[in-house]
Amino acid sequence: MIDIHTHLLYGVDDGSKSIEESASIIKKLNKIGVTDIVLTPHYINYSSYNSIKTNNQIRMENLKLKLKEENIKVNLYLGNEIYIDDELISLLKEGIISSINNSRFLLIELPMSGKHDSYYDIFLDLINLGYKIILAHPERYVSFQKDFSKVYELKEIGVLFQCNIGSILGDYGKDAKKTIKRLLKEKLVTFFASDIHHEKKDYMFIEKAKGKLKKYLTDNEIDNLFENNARKILN
């Protein structure tokens, strides 16, 4: 698996707190088949989650060295989970936030339960500048759960959708599970990712999810969502 949404860059957001915690989690993920990880710390403008790209690159290199010392063979790449903001284009131009592995792909998050009235226009502006939008966990947004037409609106302009593995397992509640089932049935999902923040009690979550996904997808489609589509970004 290639995991494009993780919070394993230590000490910068609500994810891993230390380089030791990050290495421990990555070692366990590697044992269940994760070969490549994109580190996507939150970037929320005007908040405490505002570690800039250059600082994140230094931490990533430190983590790479730690993995090498412990013989953990996982490739690391840098990105951000970027909270929607009217200043997003400026933040990109100034090199404060990161696309995925210096590609044109951006992982963007919307408010979970509130509203951001201008997100559609911001997405259009980014797309017109040549960026590709990956919307993080659409199944979790209350506004999408209540009005699925918002998903279609974004699909029409080329937005891609990354769903969380835990959603199909019920980790985020019945509404998120209901919404992800609809996304799957209508073939709207492009990526699955862990959105992992800390150590898990059960590291069988990937296999459990794949078992449930067989109800909606072929084996080839599952491979695309867990690895092949993400590989295209990294390449």
C-alpha positions in Angstrom: 0.0 0.0 0.0 1.0 3.6 -0.6 -0.5 5.8 2.2 -1.0 9.4 1.0 -2.6 10.8 4.2 -0.8 10.4 7.5 0.1 12.4 10.5 3.4 10.8 11.3 5.6 13.8 10.9 6.4 14.1 14.6 5.8 17.1 16.8 4.0 19.4 14.4 0.2 18.7 14.8 -2.2 16.4 16.6 -0.4 13.3 15.3 2.8 11.6 16.4 4.6 13.4 19.2 8.1 12.0 18.8 10.4 10.5 16.2 10.3 7.3 18.2 6.5 7.1 18.0 6.7 7.7 14.3 9.3 5.1 13.6 7.3 2.5 15.7 4.1 3.1 13.8 5.9 3.0 10.4 7.6 -0.3 11.3 4.2 -1.8 12.1 2.6 -0.4 8.9 5.5 -1.8 6.9 4.8 -5.3 8.3 1.2 -5.1 7.0 2.3 -4.1 3.5 2.8 -0.3 3.5 5.8 0.5 1.4 5.5 4.3 0.8 4.1 7.0 3.1 3.3 10.6 2.4 3.6 12.7 5.5 0.7 15.2 5.5 0.7 17.3 8.7 -2.2 19.6 9.1 -1.6 23.2 7.9 -4.3 25.4 9.4 -3.7 29.1 8.8 -3.6 31.3 11.9 -3.5 28.3 14.2 -0.9 26.3 16.1 -0.8 23.8 13.3 1.4 26.0 11.1 4.7 24.3 10.7 6.2 25.5 7.3 7.5 23.4 4.5 11.2 24.0 5.2 10.8 22.9 8.8 8.8 19.8 7.8 11.5 18.8 5.3 14.1 18.9 8.1 12.0 16.7 10.3 11.3 14.3 7.4 15.0 13.9 6.7 15.6 13.2 10.4 12.8 10.5 10.3 14.4 9.0 7.2 17.7 8.6 9.1 15.8 7.0 12.0 14.2 4.5 9.7 17.5 3.7 8.1 19.1 3.1 11.5 16.3 0.7 12.4 16.3 -1.0 8.9 12.7 0.0 8.2 12.4 0.0 4.5 9.6 2.5 3.8 9.9 5.5 1.4 8.8 8.8 2.8 7.5 11.8 0.9 6.3 15.2 2.1 2.9 16.9 1.7 0.3 18.7 3.8 -3.3 18.2 4.7 -4.2 21.8 4.0 -7.3 23.3 5.7 -9.3 25.3 3.2 -8.4 29.0 3.3 -8.8 32.1 1.2 -5.0 32.6 1.3 -4.2 29.2 0.0 -2.8 30.3 -3.3 -0.5 32.8 -1.6 0.7 30.1 0.8 1.6 27.9 -2.1 3.4 30.6 -4.0 5.4 31.6 -0.9 6.5 27.9 -0.3 4.9 27.7 3.1 2.7 24.7 2.4 3.5 21.5 0.4 1.9 19.7 -2.4 2.3 15.9 -2.4 5.9 15.1 -3.2 6.3 18.4 -5.1 3.7 17.4 -7.6 0.6 19.4 -8.7 -1.6 17.4 -6.3 -2.9 19.1 -3.2 -4.6 17.3 -0.2 -7.2 19.7 1.1 -9.5 19.5 4.0 -12.9 21.2 4.6 -14.7 21.9 7.9 -16.1 18.8 9.4 -19.4 20.2 10.6 -19.3 23.9 9.6 -19.4 25.6 6.3 -16.9 27.4 4.1 -18.9 29.2 1.5 -16.1 29.9 -1.0 -14.4 26.5 -1.2 -15.8 25.8 -4.7 -14.3 29.0 -6.0 -11.0 28.4 -4.4 -10.8 24.9 -5.9 -11.6 26.4 -9.4 -8.9 29.0 -9.0 -6.4 26.3 -8.1 -7.5 24.0 -10.9 -7.1 26.9 -13.4 -3.5 27.4 -12.1 -2.8 23.7 -13.0 -3.2 22.1 -9.6 -5.1 18.8 -9.0 -7.3 18.8 -5.9 -7.6 15.7 -3.7 -10.3 16.2 -1.1 -9.5 14.5 2.2 -12.2 12.1 3.6 -15.4 13.6 1.9 -17.4 10.9 3.7 -16.8 12.7 7.0 -18.2 16.1 6.2 -21.6 16.7 7.6 -22.5 19.0 4.7 -21.8 16.2 2.2 -23.6 13.6 4.3 -26.7 15.8 4.2 -26.4 16.9 0.6 -24.6 14.4 -1.7 -25.0 16.8 -4.7 -22.0 18.7 -3.3 -19.9 15.7 -4.2 -21.1 15.7 -7.8 -20.4 19.4 -8.1 -16.8 18.8 -7.2 -16.5 15.7 -9.4 -17.6 17.8 -12.3 -14.6 20.2 -12.0 -12.1 17.3 -11.6 -11.7 17.1 -7.8 -10.5 13.6 -6.7 -11.7 12.0 -3.5 -9.5 10.3 -0.8 -11.5 8.2 1.7 -10.3 7.0 5.1 -9.9 3.2 5.6 -11.5 3.6 9.0 -14.7 4.9 7.5 -15.7 1.6 5.9 -15.0 -0.1 9.3 -17.4 2.3 11.1 -14.7 4.2 13.0 -16.2 7.6 12.2 -19.9 6.7 12.8 -22.9 5.5 10.8 -23.3 8.6 8.7 -19.7 8.5 7.4 -20.1 4.8 6.8 -23.3 5.3 4.9 -21.7 8.1 2.8 -18.6 6.1 1.9 -20.8 3.2 0.7 -22.5 5.5 -1.7 -19.2 6.9 -2.9 -18.0 3.4 -3.5 -21.2 2.3 -5.3 -20.9 5.3 -7.6 -17.2 4.7 -8.3 -16.3 8.2 -6.9 -13.3 7.2 -4.8 -9.8 7.6 -6.1 -7.6 6.8 -3.1 -7.8 5.1 0.2 -5.5 6.2 3.0 -5.1 5.7 6.8 -5.2 9.2 8.1 -3.2 7.6 11.0 -2.3 9.9 13.9 -1.1 7.5 16.7 -0.4 3.9 17.5 -3.4 1.6 16.7 -4.6 -1.3 18.9 -5.3 -3.4 15.8 -3.0 -3.2 12.7 -5.2 -5.6 10.7 -7.4 -2.6 9.7 -6.2 -2.7 6.1 -7.0 -6.3 5.5 -10.4 -5.9 7.3 -11.3 -3.0 5.1 -10.3 -4.8 1.9 -12.5 -7.6 2.9 -15.5 -5.3 3.2 -14.6 -3.5 -0.1 -15.0 -6.7 -2.1 -18.7 -6.1 -1.9 -18.3 -3.0 -4.0 -15.1 -3.3 -6.0 -13.1 -5.9 -8.0 -9.6 -6.9 -6.8 -8.1 -4.7 -9.5 -10.1 -1.7 -8.4 -9.1 -2.2 -4.8 -5.4 -2.3 -5.9 -5.9 1.0 -7.7 -7.3 2.7 -4.7 -4.7 1.4 -2.3 -1.6 1.7 -4.5 -1.7 2.2 -8.2 -3.4 5.6 -8.3 -1.1 6.9 -5.6 1.9 5.6 -7.5 1.0 7.8 -10.4 1.2 10.9 -8.2 4.6 9.9 -6.7 6.0 9.2 -10.2 
